[in-house]
Amino acid sequence: MSRIGKQPIKVPSDVKVSISGNTVNIEGPKSKLSHTFHPDIVVEYKQQDNQVLIKRPSDEKYYKALHGLTRALIANMVLGVTKGYSKKLEIVGLGYNAKVQGKDIVLTLGYTHPVSLEIPKGIKVDITNPTNPAKLTISGPDKQMVGQFSAVIRGLRPPEPYKGMGVKYEDEVIRRKAGKAFTSGAA
């Protein structure tokens, strides 16, 4: 039995929900989000209670999984249009930096050339400290897009275990390794 799927989603008063077929549109103070769900899962909006309910056709394992997934995705959409999501990244390394140029983010990560990435629509990148350690905040209403863009940036130069240089999440802990130890002895 899906415990997550059975829970109703409370919708704040400043959020508008509209359902057409198997597409859910949610509009809030920060943004508008839309998502199309599996046609067998029933999504209902009870306006008098300000709740969204999700129902499944049977108790098969496949539908149980879709039930909880659908409920979690809609809850993330409601939270995204009201508060939004953000990820904080740090770029650590000598000469490593980041800057926003128009619709692109340009990263200098120790390669022979700067790396330029197009910022997806709906995502906002703030740079609080452009040089070592550079601090980025990636924010937006769509949890998946924020996480994906953060992972793409981190994947350009993952942190290495010896000096800790690279791109890491702010709360990420890097397991450090000791370098080579030199002994002072007779040869």
C-alpha positions, -999 to 999 in steps of 0.1 A, spaced: 0 0 0 14 34 -10 16 55 21 29 86 3 3 83 -25 -27 83 -1 -17 116 15 -36 146 2 -15 175 -11 -24 208 6 -25 237 -18 -19 272 -5 -45 298 -12 -23 318 -37 -17 287 -59 -41 279 -88 -44 242 -99 -61 232 -131 -64 196 -144 -71 188 -181 -71 151 -189 -39 138 -174 -20 171 -174 -17 191 -142 -10 229 -145 0 247 -113 4 285 -111 18 303 -81 35 335 -71 69 324 -84 61 306 -116 39 282 -136 46 245 -140 29 218 -160 33 181 -161 16 152 -179 11 121 -158 3 84 -166 -32 82 -180 -42 54 -156 -35 75 -125 -65 98 -115 -56 133 -102 -85 152 -85 -85 188 -72 -110 195 -44 -113 233 -44 -134 236 -13 -107 217 7 -77 231 -13 -64 196 -17 -51 175 -46 -59 137 -43 -43 110 -64 -60 76 -70 -48 44 -87 -69 19 -107 -57 -13 -89 -32 -26 -63 -7 -39 -87 29 -32 -79 33 -10 -110 4 12 -101 15 15 -65 48 28 -76 31 53 -100 8 64 -72 35 75 -49 56 90 -77 27 111 -90 19 124 -56 56 133 -49 60 151 -83 28 172 -77 39 181 -42 72 192 -56 55 213 -82 33 230 -55 64 237 -33 83 249 -64 58 276 -74 55 289 -38 91 288 -24 113 274 -52 144 252 -50 180 261 -49 214 243 -48 246 259 -37 279 250 -54 315 259 -45 343 260 -70 377 254 -52 410 257 -70 437 282 -79 425 302 -109 391 286 -109 362 310 -113 327 316 -126 309 344 -143 275 350 -160 277 364 -195 242 371 -209 224 337 -210 255 317 -204 276 308 -174 314 307 -181 335 286 -159 373 285 -157 381 251 -143 418 245 -151 413 234 -187 430 251 -216 398 269 -224 369 283 -204 337 262 -204 305 279 -214 271 265 -205 237 279 -216 215 285 -185 182 267 -191 150 288 -192 135 292 -157 168 287 -139 186 316 -122 223 316 -114 237 339 -87 274 342 -81 282 356 -46 320 352 -48 335 349 -83 370 337 -73 385 311 -50 364 296 -36 337 307 -61 302 304 -47 272 298 -70 235 295 -62 213 278 -88 176 284 -82 143 278 -99 108 264 -95 114 230 -110 133 207 -86 144 184 -114 159 212 -136 177 227 -106 193 194 -96 201 184 -132 219 218 -140 238 216 -107 249 181 -115 260 191 -150 282 219 -136 296 196 -109 304 170 -135 326 193 -154 353 191 -127 343 168 -98 363 174 -66 395 154 -63 405 137 -31 441 150 -27 438 188 -27 400 190 -28 400 211 -60 370 211 -83 333 218 -82 314 206 -51 280 211 -34 283 234 -4 274 208 21 293 180 4 321 163 24 352 153 3 371 123 17 406 134 16 436 112 10 472 117 22 497 123 -5 530 104 -9 551 104 22 588 109 18 611 90 41 644 103 52 666 72 53 696 57 37 692 45 2 
